[in-house]
Amino acid sequence: MIIVGVGVGPNMLTQEAIEAIRNAPVIYGSGRSIELVKDFINCETHIIKNYRELHLLPADAVVLSTGDPMFSGLGKFAGENDRVITGVSSIQASCARFHVEMSNLAMITAHGRDPSPAREALIREVELGKDIFLLPAENFGSQEVADLLREMGVEAKICLYENIGYPEERAVAGSVQKPPLAESDMYCLLVVQH
């Protein structure tokens, strides 16, 4: 199986990803991932219904993963003989958009999970002086992050980037006192202490 990162939004494919998609005998993915790459597809496609059964797919199948497969993506399902092709991630897009150096960045995901471990990781990393990239959860977004930072006595810029690459893309920055609020559920956060 080849797991291909299709990027965080439109026009964020690598050339390697485009070639893998064009040459695929069969493609599996979510409706959104298939839509993002439809112009490059030359074979039949299937919507994945159970991601835990990816190992049952044909060895030459291409599986589409939004963003980068190795950050909160399908790369975690790759077997020893599977190939993973990177995609432009929300991390890369956000850091470029807000001019944030990635070398001091801690990456945390709460997306689709219990946010407690993400909350604990955020506290730990902020105390170490790290800037934070966060894929939020429904109940752990910009307001909850700002409240937590305020409780910790930390001043930081909070950047929200949503619908990356789409016509309704929105990039806004705020503070711990006045955090930016998301208008959709497709967003990510940067917490910049420096």
N, C-alpha and C positions, 0 to 999 in steps of 0.2 A: 504494500500500500504506500502511496505517496500522499503525505499530508501537506497541503499547500495553503499558506497564509495568503488571504486575498486582500489584506490591508484593512484598515479601520473604516474606510469609506471609499467612495468612487475615486478612480484614478490613482490608487495607491498600491498597484501591483508591481512586483519586480519583473524584470525580463525573464528570469528563470521561472517564475510562477506562470507567466503568460505561455511560455513554451510547454510547460507541463500540462497546462489546461488544454491547449490546442492539440496536443498529441495524445490526450487521454482516451482510452477505449470506453470508459464509463466514469461518470462523475457522481459523487454523493456529497450532499451538503444541506445546510438550512436553506429555506426559501430566500433569505436575505443574501447569503453568500453566493448562491447561484445567480441571483439578480445582479450582483456586483460584477460578475465576470461573464455575463451572457454573450457579450460580443465576441468572446474567444472560444466558446464551446462548439465543438464539432461532433458531439456524440450524445448518447442518451444520458439523462440526469435522473437522480432519485433523491427525494427528500429523506434525510436521516430521521428515523423515528426513535431509535434507541442507540445512543452513543456508546453504551457499554458493549454493544455487539459489533463494533468496528472491526475487531479481529476476525470476524466471520466473512468480511468482504473479500472479493478476489484480490490476489497479490498485486495485480496491475491497476487496481482502482485508484482514482484520484479523489481524495477527500478534502473538501474545502473547509477552512477554518477562518473565521473573521479575525481581523487584527493579525497578531503574530501567534502562531500555534504554541509557542513555548511560554506565553504569559497568559494564564487563565484561558488557554485554548485547548485544541484537540491533540496537541503534541504529547500530552501526558498518556495518550493511548497508543503511542508509537511502539512497535515491537523492535527487537534488536535489528531485524533486517529491513525495517521500513525506512523510508526517506522522509525528511522534513525540510520543507522549503519555507524560508522566512517570509514574512509580510511586513509592510510598514505598520508599526503598532501605534496605538494611541499614546504610548509613552514617547516615541520619537516625534510624532506630530505635535504633541503638547509642549514638549521641551523646545522644539523649533519655534512654535508660535509665540511662546512667552519668553524665549531667550534664556532658558534655564539649562545650565551645565549639568550633564547627566552623571558626572563622576562623583557627586555627593548625594546621589539620589537613592532612596530606599523605595522599592516597589512593593505595594501591598494591594491585595485584592480582597474585597468583601462581597464581590459580585456573585449573587446566587447562593450565598452561604450565610451561616450564622456570623454576624459581624463581631462577636466577642473577640476572636483571635486577631482580627484586623485592628480592633480598638487597642488591644494590648500591644500589638506590633507598632502601631502609630505612636503610642506613649514611649515605648522603648527607643524607637528610632529618633524621635524628636529630642528626647533627653540626650542622645548621642550627638546632637547637632546636625542631623541629616535633614535634607529636604525630602518631601514625600510625594510620590505619585500614588494615587489611590483610585482603584476601580470601586466605586461605592456600592452599597446595598440600599434597598428601598428605605430601610430604617437606620442607615448610617451614611448620610450625605453631607453636604457642605454645612448645614446648620449644626448637625451633631458634632462634626469635626471642629467647627468654630467654638461651640460650647465647651468641648473637651480642652482645646488649647487655652481658652479663657480660664478654665479651672486650674490649668497648669501654670498660668501666668506667662504664657508664651505669646509674643507678638510675631505675626507672620502675615505674608501676603497669601491669600487663597485665590487660586486661579481655577476657573471652571471652563471646560471646553466641551461643547456638545454638538452632536450631529456633524462630526468631523467629515469634511469633504462633500457634504450635501448642500444644496442651495440654502437651507435654513441653518447652516453652520453658525455657531455663536461662541465667541471667546470673550469672557469677562473676568475681571479681577476685583477683589474686594479685600476686606480685612477680617480679623477675628471679631471685631465689633460689628462689622457690616459685611457678612459673607455673601457672595453671589449665590443666587438660587437657580436651580435647574428648571428649565421649561419642558424638558423631555426626559425619558429614562435612558437615553443613549448619551451618557456624559462621563467625564473623568475629572479628577481634581489634582491640582498641584498645591502643595503647601511649601512656601519658600521662606526660609528663615533669614537668608542672607541678602 
